[in-house]
Amino acid sequence: MVGMRDVAKRAGVSLSTVSLVVNASGYVSQDMRRRVEQAMQELDYIPNELARNLYRGRTGMIGVIVPTLRHPFFATLVSALQGRLAKHDLQTLLCSTADADTGEAEYVSRLRRHMMDGIIMAAHTDHPADYWTSIGRPVVAFDRTLGDTIATVRSDHEQGGRLVAGQLIASGAHRVVMVGGPRSQFDDRGGGATTFPTVRYFQTLAEQLEAAGIRHEYVECGAVADVEGYARTVHALFDRLDESRSDGGAAHAAGVVPVDAVVGSDVVAACAVKEAFTRGLRVPRDLQIIGYDGTCLADCAGLSLTVVKQDFSTLAERLATHIVDAVNRADGRGKTTAGAGAAEAVVPAGAAEVAQTVQSSEVDIVPVSLSLGDTTRPVA
């Protein structure tokens, strides 16, 4: 097996020079570096990654904790994030809390034992803020607040709520049903620490509809990992809508306004399109449907969905930037990447409001955009 001593001999340099080149540490002249790299290529020398990481005091591994990979949102996010971390020579160690027995506590234990360099936390947690801040190791939060000293990256869900409301108000909606996760996850642990991230867009949407005099209600579906639960909830909702339509005369006499819009995740929206087709409803004439996320389902639901798109590429970039900065700070190397390559997200022309991107050590908010499809009525 070829080792660094063989490379040093071939290149005619010291073993320490080869070590500096392999571990990318210390100064080596360009001439020396070329000689070492040429010798490595000629001998087909492959550096021992484990030994190199031990030398650097790192594992080269970032734990990414998500609730499930069955939901297209998290599958899309992890795909983008894995590619972005790889550009920093970091491997992704994935923990899907609902799909495996290994939960967040095991990953935190590994982090404390320096078996990982850091954690990106993107799942619901019952632990209070002081649990996360007491770890004393690099942690970055996605779409939730874990503590004042832990950086958070999230989409601008308030903007998302305003974009949905603006579309529904302008298109003449009368009664809107919002379908989302359990209300038990809507709690606030202080300082806006919502554990169910998209509650922000539901709250903003409800406020905007209320102000416009449009009736609305919230329907709970299962936890994010219960994809079948979304389908069951939407099916039951349409059963209820069928009953109200069959008793239309009495309902009209009682002043009941029929539901003419459904809002939920891409999964909910796709299920709603299917149910509408099955029951002979005309979309968007009889029923408008708006999705939230902008995953592949937006184009695979039978109709092109009108959706609020989250910017997965920028979210992944910001998460990678923050975790690399946190790891560098833990190593005493200072902050080296914050803000680097942070692409400016632009809301498409015609959107009523454009939210400014917030860059700070505490929260990094990425704008969203509204993509119009075939499931909403055109507006003048």
Steps between C-alpha positions, in 0.01 A plus 500: 500500500633841401551737794612857556863387539488360146360827372769698683772281350361530147458879530836549668351690793462442872218298653377813679463682165283217365292516818445875458382450142271206581345672802483844335668660800799731521696668223647301212654667196330451165800304368498262797123457477519412129773244564301335780177494298680356199656226715159421651354466151786284371479266800118503502515607864162543669511694830352327803194717562456377856861577589475841335186589693657385826797722421264793446289412804189442288288213373383664176145397594192717554187350654176607333188427705166503317163352601465281189616449144155382389382860477618658172597825674766336716618272220553807281673697778736214593592446135596866461674512837707187439633647176582832667682336794701287257639821350649566843647146506243399761301179506137485608397265780121484474261443785130466417336498843168349388651243264764348728549409864799735532367835616645843561637409846734241349628754248555760770694237697719436195558872460603536863742211459650675196382226265353773278607857433152650529124452471236664282173457689193497275253288698242571767651485848352484849827610658511855643748761377745445786544137388634612163707791627660278768647264239789736442564367149405630152123490439296684237119502500277478195151652517492514878660686789720290728661777704633855486855388420405249228474625141168440326428476128141506376276609218298818527174329590331829589563612143362165382179560692464846346556366148231232544259748654558751221425240234183376671368848576564623146337192343181539705524210746217485755590218739845345544604178669862478619630146551810450714671316784381441857420812699695344789816603313388861474631590843737790559789442738582867530668736258306363204634148549224326311564128469274464197667734250227565244260619771630844400343484155172362634484780759581771245252357248225485763563861603489622139182306419337626820579859409347446154182347647566156350391202707765243581563195713794278592486121462760282672662207326758255631864560585733581212616137470142373463464559127199268484340713772502800264304301241249381761449851633443647154261214412299565818496873425355441155240262647388790717496733201287249308249491786474878509447516123232229507312707757571822313156654539490465878862610527434808290194585707710471815759737356768235459767602246637202305873427511663616178873484584736250664853587613765259628835338426570364153386161628169644619453692173571192287249297704245781461538500121442124493191525721360785290539299179338196661199699618443696182610837633641748251841638603540793532143611416333311786802463723837674511798303633832646614803295605785604724862385444565475126622140483473263202136436593411847372533370143381143560158553656289468185489878467783747532461623858505859608763484775707706736854391416765468766851563365664164576831593340543815707375331818760224456772755425421704812482191722836376372654845546381529859607149606845543343538833681390339827752216457777748417419706808506186713848428360611854579538583132254785503210569268615442145198437279201697631332683220725345239308399192169592659298555186246779509155349464253700293123485523344490151358818352138556593534386861348755732779501753868411499657397829861594564743215559624509857861405562610473861647257746155430641258471209539473124170541316471394135222652284236282333313554174155428360487288186163514325362177355169362383338459841414866570280743315666782306484846649457827313 
